[in-house]
Amino acid sequence: MFRRRFFKLMTLATAGGLAPLEAPASVATSTVIYRVRGFSCVTCATGLDTMLCQQRGITSSKSTYPEGAVTVGFDPEHTTEKAVAAFITSLGFTVESEHRG
């Protein structure tokens, strides 16, 4: 059920391809690295990157499969670490830990 919902959301979000998006690097950013469980394939990691980069305040995202490390750059004036973790959780993944990069 989770994979079906995630792929449906990812399909709607990406509609043109699966390449992760990167925002312009001119904004001051903070970085956090999350350990995430729930990736069943590389498409999950790439899809998460794409969906994260579409969120307000996210400047970059790089997820690794099968390690489950998700490195997120964000503008602290527009979002928080907790909001990023909550978004990842809302997609059905489990955020196990975090540390600043």
All heavy atoms as an XYZ file, in Angstrom:
756
protein
N       0.823     -1.190      0.000
C       0.000      0.000      0.000
C       0.869      1.257      0.000
O       0.636      2.179     -0.757
C      -0.917     -0.013      1.218
C      -1.826      1.170      1.270
S      -3.098      1.041      0.050
C      -4.476      1.562      0.943
N       1.893      1.265      0.883
C       2.771      2.426      0.965
C       3.458      2.688     -0.371
O       3.494      3.807     -0.843
C       3.806      2.225      2.072
C       5.066      3.009      1.847
C       5.070      4.379      2.001
C       6.231      2.384      1.454
C       6.211      5.107      1.771
C       7.374      3.103      1.221
C       7.362      4.471      1.384
N       4.033      1.650     -0.998
C       4.751      1.846     -2.257
C       3.820      2.392     -3.333
O       4.205      3.259     -4.103
C       5.380      0.530     -2.727
C       6.649      0.212     -1.989
C       7.303     -0.987     -2.555
N       7.960     -0.607     -3.800
C       8.607     -1.431     -4.568
N       8.685     -2.702     -4.258
N       9.188     -1.027     -5.674
N       2.604      1.896     -3.391
C       1.653      2.358     -4.393
C       1.369      3.842     -4.199
O       1.368      4.622     -5.146
C       0.359      1.546     -4.305
C      -0.611      1.874     -5.420
C      -1.864      1.029     -5.382
N      -1.546     -0.377     -5.256
C      -2.254     -1.242     -4.537
N      -3.313     -0.840     -3.885
N      -1.909     -2.492     -4.456
N       1.144      4.256     -2.952
C       0.859      5.666     -2.664
C       2.084      6.517     -2.999
O       1.964      7.575     -3.624
C       0.494      5.839     -1.191
C       0.201      7.277     -0.826
C      -0.275      7.384      0.632
N      -0.339      8.759      1.020
C       0.654      9.417      1.630
N       1.759      8.800      1.942
N       0.519     10.679      1.956
N       3.267      6.076     -2.595
C       4.483      6.823     -2.859
C       4.715      6.976     -4.360
O       5.007      8.054     -4.843
C       5.695      6.158     -2.198
C       6.987      6.848     -2.526
C       7.275      8.083     -1.978
C       7.890      6.272     -3.395
C       8.458      8.731     -2.287
C       9.070      6.915     -3.706
C       9.359      8.144     -3.150
N       4.585      5.890     -5.122
C       4.801      5.980     -6.563
C       3.767      6.871     -7.236
O       4.073      7.586     -8.177
C       4.809      4.588     -7.213
C       6.121      3.888     -7.033
C       6.196      2.696     -6.354
C       7.287      4.431     -7.539
C       7.408      2.055     -6.187
C       8.501      3.802     -7.379
C       8.566      2.605     -6.697
N       2.537      6.868     -6.726
C       1.514      7.753     -7.281
C       1.905      9.214     -7.044
O       1.856     10.033     -7.960
C       0.164      7.456     -6.632
C      -0.959      8.306     -7.175
C      -2.279      7.934     -6.533
C      -3.392      8.802     -7.046
N      -4.668      8.488     -6.401
N       2.320      9.530     -5.812
C       2.746     10.895     -5.501
C       3.972     11.288     -6.316
O       4.058     12.390     -6.846
C       3.071     11.021     -4.010
C       1.891     11.000     -3.059
C       2.385     10.919     -1.623
C       1.027     12.229     -3.253
N       4.918     10.362     -6.420
C       6.148     10.646     -7.158
C       5.852     10.869     -8.634
O       6.407     11.762     -9.264
C       7.140      9.498     -6.989
C       8.506      9.827     -7.528
S       9.669      8.520     -7.229
C       8.956      7.216     -8.193
N       4.966     10.079     -9.201
C       4.607     10.229    -10.606
C       3.985     11.592    -10.855
O       4.317     12.276    -11.819
C       3.642      9.118    -11.042
O       4.282      7.861    -10.833
C       3.263      9.255    -12.492
N       3.104     12.001     -9.964
C       2.481     13.314    -10.109
C       3.503     14.433     -9.931
O       3.463     15.437    -10.642
C       1.358     13.486     -9.085
C       0.139     12.594     -9.286
C      -0.808     12.725     -8.096
C      -0.564     12.942    -10.580
N       4.431     14.246     -9.011
C       5.406     15.294     -8.726
C       6.462     15.431     -9.809
O       6.955     16.518    -10.071
C       6.091     15.017     -7.387
N       6.823     14.337    -10.438
C       7.927     14.381    -11.387
C       7.486     14.566    -12.819
O       8.234     15.122    -13.614
C       8.797     13.118    -11.286
O       7.995     11.981    -11.548
C       9.445     13.016     -9.936
N       6.395     14.114    -13.206
C       5.775     14.236    -14.526
C       6.702     14.455    -15.719
O       6.290     14.266    -16.824
C       4.706     15.320    -14.516
N       7.936     14.873    -15.545
C       8.836     15.075    -16.673
C      10.094     14.244    -16.591
O      10.825     14.124    -17.556
N      10.372     13.648    -15.471
C      11.576     12.857    -15.308
C      11.914     12.686    -13.845
O      11.282     13.270    -12.984
N      12.924     11.872    -13.557
C      13.277     11.573    -12.181
C      14.557     12.251    -11.718
O      15.035     11.979    -10.650
C      13.434     10.056    -11.998
C      12.136      9.274    -12.072
C      12.416      7.789    -11.946
C      11.192      9.706    -10.976
N      15.142     13.115    -12.512
C      16.378     13.771    -12.108
C      16.102     14.696    -10.926
O      15.178     15.494    -10.967
C      16.956     14.565    -13.269
N      16.890     14.571     -9.851
C      16.690     15.463     -8.711
C      16.879     16.920     -9.119
O      17.722     17.231     -9.958
C      17.782     15.040     -7.720
C      18.250     13.715     -8.173
C      17.948     13.625     -9.649
N      16.106     17.778     -8.506
C      16.182     19.210     -8.795
C      17.094     19.876     -7.788
O      17.145     19.481     -6.637
C      14.783     19.831     -8.700
C      13.717     19.210     -9.586
C      12.367     19.817     -9.246
C      14.051     19.419    -11.047
N      17.778     20.904     -8.189
C      18.608     21.693     -7.292
C      18.220     23.154     -7.449
O      18.107     23.656     -8.556
C      20.088     21.521     -7.623
C      20.558     20.098     -7.519
C      21.470     19.854     -6.338
O      21.847     20.826     -5.676
O      21.782     18.698     -6.110
N      17.990     23.810     -6.340
C      17.665     25.231     -6.366
C      18.961     26.021     -6.538
O      20.036     25.514     -6.278
C      16.964     25.623     -5.067
N      18.858     27.264     -6.962
C      20.067     28.097     -7.083
C      20.823     28.152     -5.754
O      20.216     28.252     -4.693
C      19.515     29.468     -7.447
C      18.177     29.201     -8.043
C      17.656     27.957     -7.370
N      22.134     28.106     -5.810
C      22.954     28.037     -4.609
C      23.225     29.404     -3.982
O      24.058     29.519     -3.107
C      24.264     27.342     -4.936
N      22.537     30.443     -4.395
C      22.815     31.791     -3.905
C      22.233     32.057     -2.516
O      22.535     33.061     -1.912
C      22.277     32.820     -4.903
O      20.897     32.681     -5.036
N      21.404     31.196     -1.993
C      20.804     31.394     -0.684
C      21.666     30.733      0.389
O      22.266     29.706      0.161
C      19.399     30.770     -0.605
C      18.320     31.772     -0.386
C      19.107     29.856     -1.724
N      21.708     31.345      1.578
C      22.422     30.739      2.697
C      21.672     29.483      3.120
O      20.457     29.514      3.281
C      22.500     31.728      3.854
N      22.395     28.392      3.257
C      21.723     27.141      3.600
C      22.359     26.478      4.805
O      23.508     26.721      5.141
C      21.772     26.140      2.430
O      23.132     25.828      2.132
C      21.079     26.677      1.200
N      21.559     25.637      5.428
C      22.017     24.725      6.467
C      21.891     23.330      5.878
O      21.122     23.113      4.936
C      21.135     24.835      7.709
O      21.276     26.112      8.292
N      22.616     22.388      6.441
C      22.570     21.016      5.956
C      22.273     20.080      7.115
O      22.811     20.245      8.208
C      23.912     20.617      5.309
O      24.200     21.525      4.252
C      23.864     19.213      4.750
N      21.437     19.096      6.852
C      21.158     18.055      7.833
C      21.207     16.712      7.105
O      20.857     16.621      5.928
C      19.788     18.282      8.530
C      18.644     18.187      7.544
C      19.589     17.326      9.686
N      21.695     15.700      7.797
C      21.757     14.359      7.223
C      20.859     13.452      8.056
O      21.034     13.340      9.276
C      23.202     13.816      7.214
C      24.115     14.759      6.429
C      23.235     12.400      6.628
C      25.588     14.458      6.569
N      19.904     12.842      7.392
C      18.976     11.926      8.056
C      19.317     10.491      7.697
O      19.721     10.205      6.571
C      17.529     12.182      7.595
C      17.005     13.547      7.948
C      16.952     14.548      6.995
C      16.546     13.822      9.225
C      16.461     15.800      7.306
C      16.060     15.080      9.545
C      16.010     16.061      8.584
O      15.534     17.295      8.893
N      19.099      9.582      8.629
C      19.137      8.147      8.350
C      17.671      7.758      8.182
O      16.867      7.949      9.077
C      19.782      7.394      9.513
C      19.790      5.902      9.366
C      20.747      5.380      8.337
N      22.085      5.928      8.527
C      23.004      5.977      7.585
N      22.741      5.530      6.380
N      24.180      6.487      7.817
N      17.333      7.267      6.983
C      15.938      6.996      6.633
C      15.772      5.523      6.293
O      16.573      4.950      5.556
C      15.504      7.884      5.434
C      14.104      7.530      4.977
C      15.583      9.354      5.810
N      14.737      4.908      6.836
C      14.397      3.528      6.485
C      13.183      3.536      5.573
O      12.339      4.411      5.659
C      14.052      2.715      7.730
C      15.240      2.314      8.531
C      14.911      1.356      9.639
N      13.569      1.601     10.157
C      12.798      0.704     10.725
N      13.201     -0.507     10.889
N      11.598      1.004     11.163
N      13.129      2.533      4.695
C      11.953      2.375      3.847
C      12.248      2.395      2.367
O      11.353      2.182      1.560
N      13.513      2.657      1.981
C      13.857      2.605      0.561
C      13.883      1.142      0.128
O      14.605      0.334      0.694
C      15.242      3.198      0.286
C      15.362      4.684      0.489
C      16.601      5.263      0.642
C      14.254      5.500      0.504
C      16.743      6.631      0.812
C      14.374      6.871      0.667
C      15.622      7.431      0.827
N      13.102      0.810     -0.878
C      13.127     -0.559     -1.404
C      13.873     -0.634     -2.735
O      14.129     -1.715     -3.239
C      11.704     -1.100     -1.560
O      10.967     -0.259     -2.422
N      14.212      0.530     -3.297
C      14.941      0.567     -4.567
C      15.505      1.970     -4.773
O      15.181      2.896     -4.041
C      14.020      0.193     -5.736
S      12.661      1.360     -5.980
N      16.345      2.101     -5.798
C      16.953      3.406     -6.081
C      15.903      4.442     -6.489
O      16.071      5.642     -6.261
C      18.071      3.269     -7.142
C      17.494      2.985     -8.505
C      18.947      4.506     -7.167
N      14.800      3.995     -7.044
C      13.734      4.915     -7.434
C      13.142      5.614     -6.214
O      12.772      6.789     -6.290
C      12.644      4.171     -8.223
O      13.256      3.531     -9.335
C      11.564      5.105     -8.705
N      13.086      4.916     -5.084
C      12.594      5.551     -3.856
C      13.502      6.708     -3.455
O      13.030      7.791     -3.116
C      12.534      4.545     -2.716
S      11.293      3.256     -2.897
N      14.810      6.486     -3.511
C      15.767      7.530     -3.143
C      15.678      8.718     -4.100
O      15.619      9.872     -3.683
C      17.186      6.958     -3.121
N      15.656      8.441     -5.392
C      15.585      9.504     -6.395
C      14.257     10.251     -6.301
O      14.209     11.478     -6.401
C      15.762      8.920     -7.807
O      16.987      8.196     -7.841
C      15.783      9.995     -8.859
N      13.188      9.508     -6.107
C      11.866     10.133     -5.974
C      11.778     11.025     -4.753
O      11.202     12.114     -4.804
N      12.377     10.577     -3.640
C      12.377     11.403     -2.437
C      13.139     12.701     -2.691
O      12.676     13.778     -2.309
C      12.978     10.646     -1.253
C      13.064     11.439      0.048
C      11.681     11.900      0.513
C      13.755     10.624      1.117
N      14.293     12.599     -3.357
C      15.049     13.817     -3.685
C      14.207     14.790     -4.502
O      14.157     15.989     -4.223
C      16.311     13.468     -4.483
C      17.362     12.761     -3.655
O      17.348     12.910     -2.421
O      18.200     12.072     -4.257
N      13.551     14.274     -5.500
C      12.730     15.123     -6.377
C      11.607     15.790     -5.604
O      11.367     16.993     -5.733
C      12.158     14.288     -7.542
O      13.248     13.723     -8.264
C      11.310     15.141     -8.468
N      10.929     15.017     -4.754
C       9.809     15.574     -4.001
C      10.287     16.574     -2.942
O       9.636     17.595     -2.717
C       8.982     14.449     -3.396
C       8.303     13.629     -4.495
S       7.359     12.246     -3.884
C       5.922     13.114     -3.269
N      11.424     16.286     -2.307
C      11.957     17.235     -1.331
C      12.304     18.570     -1.982
O      11.991     19.634     -1.445
C      13.206     16.655     -0.650
C      12.963     15.723      0.524
C      14.240     14.995      0.904
C      12.404     16.488      1.713
N      12.943     18.510     -3.147
C      13.375     19.741     -3.817
C      12.204     20.601     -4.287
O      12.392     21.770     -4.616
C      14.314     19.409     -4.975
S      15.955     18.914     -4.401
N      11.021     20.048     -4.303
C       9.844     20.825     -4.676
C       9.208     21.521     -3.476
O       8.280     22.303     -3.629
C       8.811     19.927     -5.367
C       9.292     19.420     -6.705
C       8.307     18.494     -7.370
O       7.345     18.035     -6.762
N       8.542     18.210     -8.637
N       9.744     21.258     -2.286
C       9.204     21.863     -1.075
C       9.856     23.221     -0.831
O      11.040     23.416     -1.100
C       9.444     20.949      0.139
C       8.773     19.607      0.032
C       7.280     19.746     -0.157
O       6.579     20.322      0.681
N       6.785     19.231     -1.266
N       9.080     24.139     -0.309
C       9.575     25.491     -0.027
C      10.734     25.426      0.973
O      10.636     24.776      2.009
C       8.451     26.343      0.548
C       8.898     27.754      0.828
C       7.732     28.648      1.141
N       8.196     30.018      1.163
C       8.073     30.805      2.204
N       7.463     30.379      3.288
N       8.533     32.039      2.157
N      11.817     26.098      0.644
C      12.957     26.185      1.545
C      14.021     25.115      1.346
O      15.113     25.230      1.889
N      13.735     24.087      0.574
C      14.726     23.033      0.326
C      15.589     23.466     -0.856
O      15.076     23.797     -1.924
C      14.057     21.683      0.007
C      13.122     21.244      1.137
C      15.113     20.618     -0.280
C      13.788     20.985      2.456
N      16.905     23.478     -0.659
C      17.809     23.902     -1.719
C      18.480     22.727     -2.423
O      18.913     22.858     -3.564
C      18.889     24.847     -1.172
O      19.614     24.177     -0.137
C      18.264     26.130     -0.642
N      18.574     21.571     -1.738
C      19.165     20.387     -2.362
C      18.791     19.143     -1.566
O      18.434     19.237     -0.388
C      20.692     20.505     -2.435
O      21.249     20.511     -1.136
N      18.873     18.002     -2.229
C      18.633     16.728     -1.564
C      19.415     15.650     -2.293
O      19.401     15.589     -3.521
C      17.139     16.390     -1.574
O      16.929     15.128     -0.959
N      20.092     14.820     -1.525
C      20.844     13.710     -2.094
C      20.620     12.491     -1.207
O      21.051     12.450     -0.059
C      22.340     14.061     -2.149
C      23.228     12.934     -2.569
C      23.042     12.607     -4.028
C      24.048     11.531     -4.438
N      23.565     10.689     -5.486
N      19.889     11.497     -1.739
C      19.599     10.273     -1.005
C      20.399      9.123     -1.579
O      20.633      9.070     -2.784
C      18.105      9.944     -1.112
O      17.323     10.990     -0.598
N      20.804      8.208     -0.708
C      21.550      7.043     -1.166
C      20.777      5.764     -0.874
O      20.154      5.627      0.175
C      22.932      6.951     -0.495
O      22.759      6.827      0.914
C      23.778      8.158     -0.819
N      20.814      4.866     -1.836
C      20.223      3.543     -1.682
C      21.349      2.545     -1.873
O      22.132      2.713     -2.802
C      19.118      3.304     -2.720
C      18.634      1.870     -2.734
C      17.704      1.451     -1.798
C      19.144      0.950     -3.634
C      17.278      0.128     -1.787
C      18.720     -0.366     -3.624
C      17.794     -0.775     -2.696
O      17.386     -2.069     -2.662
N      21.514      1.563     -1.054
C      20.638      1.099      0.031
C      20.974      1.675      1.403
O      20.336      1.308      2.392
C      20.868     -0.401      0.020
C      22.296     -0.561     -0.360
C      22.559      0.572     -1.336
N      21.962      2.561      1.490
C      22.389      3.077      2.794
C      21.290      3.825      3.542
O      21.259      3.810      4.766
C      23.615      3.994      2.631
C      24.835      3.294      2.097
C      24.848      3.195      0.579
O      23.921      3.732     -0.083
O      25.774      2.573      0.049
N      20.446      4.525      2.821
C      19.367      5.270      3.462
C      19.821      6.583      4.073
O      19.196      7.089      5.000
N      20.905      7.147      3.568
C      21.364      8.459      4.040
C      20.753      9.526      3.138
O      20.839      9.445      1.920
C      22.887      8.536      4.003
N      20.123     10.516      3.752
C      19.491     11.601      3.004
C      20.103     12.917      3.487
O      19.923     13.303      4.635
C      17.959     11.613      3.204
C      17.331     12.750      2.428
C      17.345     10.283      2.804
N      20.845     13.578      2.607
C      21.480     14.851      2.927
C      20.628     15.960      2.322
O      20.422     15.997      1.114
C      22.910     14.905      2.349
O      23.652     13.783      2.841
C      23.604     16.198      2.747
N      20.141     16.847      3.172
C      19.221     17.893      2.733
C      19.811     19.263      3.044
O      20.195     19.537      4.185
C      17.842     17.752      3.425
C      16.890     18.845      2.964
C      17.246     16.376      3.169
N      19.876     20.106      2.022
C      20.242     21.500      2.202
C      18.954     22.310      2.251
O      18.024     22.068      1.479
N      18.883     23.242      3.184
C      17.647     24.019      3.315
C      17.951     25.432      3.780
O      18.989     25.708      4.381
C      16.667     23.329      4.268
C      17.139     23.250      5.701
C      16.738     24.196      6.635
C      17.986     22.237      6.109
C      17.172     24.133      7.945
C      18.431     22.159      7.421
C      18.025     23.112      8.346
N      17.031     26.317      3.479
C      17.107     27.707      3.905
C      16.365     27.809      5.235
O      15.141     27.664      5.277
C      16.460     28.605      2.850
C      16.475     30.077      3.227
O      16.834     30.421      4.381
O      16.123     30.896      2.365
N      17.079     28.047      6.345
C      16.421     28.083      7.658
C      15.413     29.219      7.827
O      14.639     29.206      8.777
C      17.592     28.217      8.639
C      18.775     28.615      7.845
C      18.513     28.240      6.421
N      15.398     30.172      6.906
C      14.388     31.234      6.973
C      13.046     30.767      6.425
O      12.029     31.431      6.634
C      14.870     32.466      6.215
C      16.042     33.148      6.880
C      16.420     34.444      6.195
O      15.589     35.009      5.450
O      17.558     34.898      6.411
N      13.035     29.625      5.702
C      11.800     29.155      5.085
C      11.332     27.786      5.563
O      10.174     27.414      5.328
C      11.954     29.118      3.564
C      12.085     30.477      2.969
N      13.288     31.014      2.584
C      11.158     31.426      2.732
C      13.094     32.231      2.124
N      11.812     32.514      2.199
N      12.209     27.013      6.196
C      11.800     25.714      6.717
C      12.722     25.312      7.854
O      13.724     25.983      8.119
C      11.764     24.638      5.602
O      11.075     23.486      6.080
C      13.163     24.251      5.145
N      12.376     24.225      8.534
C      13.164     23.747      9.672
C      13.525     22.279      9.479
O      12.916     21.591      8.651
C      12.372     23.875     10.980
O      11.228     23.006     10.910
C      11.927     25.309     11.237
N      14.482     21.811     10.273
C      14.845     20.394     10.234
C      13.638     19.527     10.579
O      13.419     18.484      9.957
C      15.981     20.105     11.209
C      17.294     20.728     10.811
C      18.402     20.471     11.814
O      18.354     19.444     12.524
O      19.319     21.298     11.883
N      12.867     19.949     11.565
C      11.687     19.175     11.971
C      10.657     19.101     10.851
O      10.034     18.072     10.641
C      11.059     19.765     13.238
C      11.870     19.505     14.471
C      11.173     20.026     15.702
C      12.046     19.749     16.922
N      11.399     20.153     18.156
N      10.486     20.193     10.114
C       9.531     20.197      9.002
C       9.990     19.270      7.883
O       9.176     18.570      7.276
C       9.331     21.617      8.469
N      11.289     19.239      7.633
C      11.827     18.342      6.603
C      11.599     16.890      7.018
O      11.117     16.074      6.233
C      13.328     18.619      6.349
C      13.908     17.596      5.384
C      13.535     20.029      5.819
N      11.927     16.568      8.262
C      11.733     15.205      8.760
C      10.252     14.823      8.716
O       9.903     13.692      8.347
C      12.276     15.073     10.180
N       9.373     15.753      9.062
C       7.931     15.479      9.034
C       7.466     15.206      7.604
O       6.625     14.320      7.377
C       7.159     16.650      9.631
N       8.007     15.938      6.630
C       7.630     15.704      5.236
C       8.076     14.313      4.793
O       7.307     13.579      4.166
C       8.232     16.770      4.320
C       7.900     16.541      2.869
C       6.624     16.796      2.398
C       8.841     16.041      1.992
C       6.301     16.560      1.064
C       8.535     15.806      0.661
C       7.250     16.068      0.196
N       9.302     13.933      5.129
C       9.797     12.596      4.771
C       8.913     11.525      5.401
O       8.527     10.558      4.742
C      11.274     12.431      5.204
C      12.169     13.376      4.406
C      11.729     10.976      5.037
C      13.598     13.471      4.921
N       8.554     11.721      6.658
C       7.681     10.776      7.362
C       6.303     10.710      6.717
O       5.713      9.637      6.596
C       7.566     11.167      8.848
O       8.880     11.152      9.421
C       6.678     10.208      9.612
N       5.790     11.853      6.256
C       4.454     11.880      5.640
C       4.393     11.049      4.356
O       3.320     10.639      3.932
C       4.016     13.319      5.349
O       4.679     13.839      4.204
N       5.563     10.803      3.755
C       5.616      9.991      2.537
C       5.683      8.498      2.848
O       5.690      7.671      1.943
C       6.814     10.395      1.678
C       6.764     11.816      1.132
C       8.071     12.156      0.432
C       5.583     11.987      0.180
N       5.762      8.155      4.130
C       5.766      6.750      4.528
C       7.122      6.201      4.904
O       7.242      5.023      5.223
N       8.148      7.024      4.889
C       9.473      6.589      5.301
C       9.634      6.823      6.801
O       8.871      7.562      7.408
C      10.568      7.353      4.538
C      10.520      7.134      3.059
C      10.069      8.131      2.214
C      10.906      5.926      2.505
C      10.021      7.942      0.849
C      10.855      5.720      1.134
C      10.416      6.728      0.306
N      10.648      6.194      7.390
C      10.928      6.357      8.812
C      12.254      7.089      8.973
O      13.283      6.618      8.492
C      11.012      4.981      9.514
O       9.786      4.291      9.305
C      11.267      5.133     10.993
N      12.217      8.242      9.628
C      13.435      8.999      9.914
C      13.949      8.502     11.256
O      13.297      8.678     12.279
C      13.154     10.518      9.960
C      14.416     11.282     10.336
C      12.607     10.998      8.624
N      15.134      7.833     11.227
C      15.671      7.239     12.455
C      16.573      8.183     13.240
O      16.587      8.156     14.449
C      16.446      5.969     12.113
C      15.547      4.865     11.629
C      16.292      3.573     11.422
O      17.519      3.606     11.172
O      15.647      2.526     11.489
N      17.380      8.974     12.543
C      18.284      9.877     13.252
C      18.661     11.026     12.331
O      18.390     10.996     11.140
C      19.542      9.130     13.705
O      20.240      8.635     12.570
N      19.311     12.006     12.904
C      19.756     13.156     12.115
C      21.017     13.715     12.732
O      21.276     13.548     13.907
C      18.678     14.232     12.050
C      18.337     14.843     13.396
C      17.212     15.846     13.296
O      16.098     15.450     13.028
O      17.493     17.028     13.533
N      21.809     14.340     11.898
C      22.929     15.135     12.395
C      23.248     16.205     11.367
O      22.955     16.062     10.183
C      24.153     14.289     12.745
C      24.820     13.635     11.563
N      24.353     12.470     10.996
C      25.904     13.991     10.857
C      25.142     12.141      9.971
N      26.091     13.040      9.864
N      23.803     17.273     11.844
C      24.126     18.398     10.972
C      25.392     18.095     10.193
O      26.326     17.544     10.730
C      24.287     19.683     11.760
C      22.998     20.156     12.333
C      23.217     21.350     13.227
N      21.977     21.659     13.876
C      21.260     22.732     13.618
N      21.676     23.594     12.740
N      20.141     22.942     14.242
N      25.332     18.487      8.903
C      26.495     18.254      8.043
C      27.408     19.431      7.996
O      27.177     20.479      8.461
